[in-house]
Amino acid sequence: MAQLYVLKKIPLWPVIRIAFLIFIIIGIVIGIFYAALLSTWGALMSSFAGSSIGGEFGVLRNLGFVLIPVIAIMYAVFGTIVVAIWALIYNFIASVAGGIEFVLDSSGKQAAAAPQMPGSGESAHVPPDKTIA
């Protein structure tokens, strides 16, 4: 049986938490890539350069690994800000123009039992005529 739901509002705090964790992981991966790239380039340039400028390129070997937490934090902060702005924009537009409508269909599969609320005998589910806020 298909049921129509409308997403009228996105809660901001869960979106911020998930976005921060995703972007910190992406930032660490990209930071490791840049660290390997800069340290390799610094080692190659210091070995090919003469003794006069070899020290300047040697700094790149250490700078790459210092950049890992810096890049991770920058990605997490700025990415989270952008995602929070988009969630706020969605909430504003959904309040004016209506939210995204989607249909959930459980007719082809055995529906799992809804989780029980402590102390109540009723299942904790959203009735089909309600909207998700």
Secondary structure as the mmCIF struct_conf table of DSSP 4:
data_model
#
loop_
_struct_conf.conf_type_id
_struct_conf.id
_struct_conf.beg_label_comp_id
_struct_conf.beg_label_asym_id
_struct_conf.beg_label_seq_id
_struct_conf.end_label_comp_id
_struct_conf.end_label_asym_id
_struct_conf.end_label_seq_id
STRN STRN1 ALA A 2 LEU A 7
HELX_RH_AL_P HELX_RH_AL_P1 LEU A 12 PHE A 48
BEND BEND1 ALA A 49 ALA A 49
TURN_TY1_P TURN_TY1_P1 SER A 51 ILE A 53
HELX_RH_AL_P HELX_RH_AL_P2 GLY A 54 ALA A 97
STRN STRN2 ILE A 100 ASP A 105
BEND BEND2 SER A 107 LYS A 109
HELX_LH_PP_P HELX_LH_PP_P1 GLN A 110 PRO A 115
STRN STRN3 GLN A 116 GLN A 116
HELX_LH_PP_P HELX_LH_PP_P2 MET A 117 MET A 117
TURN_TY1_P TURN_TY1_P2 PRO A 118 GLY A 119
BEND BEND3 GLY A 121 GLU A 122
STRN STRN4 SER A 123 SER A 123
TURN_TY1_P TURN_TY1_P3 PRO A 128 ASP A 129
BEND BEND4 LYS A 130 LYS A 130
HELX_LH_PP_P HELX_LH_PP_P3 THR A 131 THR A 131
STRN STRN5 ILE A 132 ILE A 132
#
